[in-house]
Amino acid sequence: MSFSNDVRNELARVIPDKKCCQMAELSALLAMRADIGFNRDGELTLYTTMENAAQARKVYTLLKETFGLASTVHILQKKRFKKSRIYQVQTHLDNPEGSALLGKLELSEAGIKRQVNWKAIRKNCCKRSFLRGVFVSSGFINRPEGNYHLEIVFNDSRMASDVLRITHKLGLDARLTERKNNLLIYIKESETIVDFLRLVEASNALLEFENVRIIKSMRNQVNRQVNCETANLAKTVEASVRQVEMIKSILARIGIKGIPPHLREIAMLRMDHPDSTLRELGLLLDPPLTKSGVAYRMAKLERIADTIDQSME
Ligand SMILES: [Zn+2]
């Protein structure tokens, strides 16, 4: 199952304690997913369509908790995609509870407005619940192992810009963009995605996200270190190749006797151990020499090579 589904299902099971928040979340779910119409018997009915049972159960529970409305859940087959089912919560509104819902959420028989009812989400707790409802309806999030990406898809521009305002009021740095015929709000920064998950109370997802984020940053650190070591090794080899060439050219032109006695041993060691660092060469000497001591002798050998070059010109 996708990480998106995991997060949506986790959030579908979160039912806020406070009535104000329950109301806010219900209004989000309805604004995103519901339609109003008349059923075959001519009864005014609310149809809320969801993709899975957990989401449908949430709508069912919130309608019951907030307005005492009873609903029925129907499983429908999508015609175009044979395998996929959708879950439709049907709620009759021809009753006092239904009228209360229509009045309180400012819905009408004419249809559901795809916009935010700001009066219903004045408090921050309610804004967060609203955002959770929106994400349960149409949110996607990448597994933290991949690229950091969270998005919410809208097919209505008013709803999209309203929800964007909510994210900004909650301090989330979200952006709005267009893809094909849809609008989407997205977040790319891992910090902000973590904040989002915390605000909507996706605790399991938050934990998993943080764990992977820590592992990833450790792995980056190790990679950086390995890259650094590789670069140093390349430098050592490059320098060694140069030194071996230089010593060979001295030997070819003036022989071992041309090299002062105290430099002979290091010259021979370098020829025998082309892969060693200067520090390692120093340890092979008796008595051992420090890295800078070896470097100093190597520089002297270079000077000898230079002098020979100049005298040959
Ligand atoms: Zn609230």
Residues whose N, C-alpha, C, O or C-beta is under 5 A from the ligand:
A	BS01	ZN	K18 C20 C21 K123 C125 C126
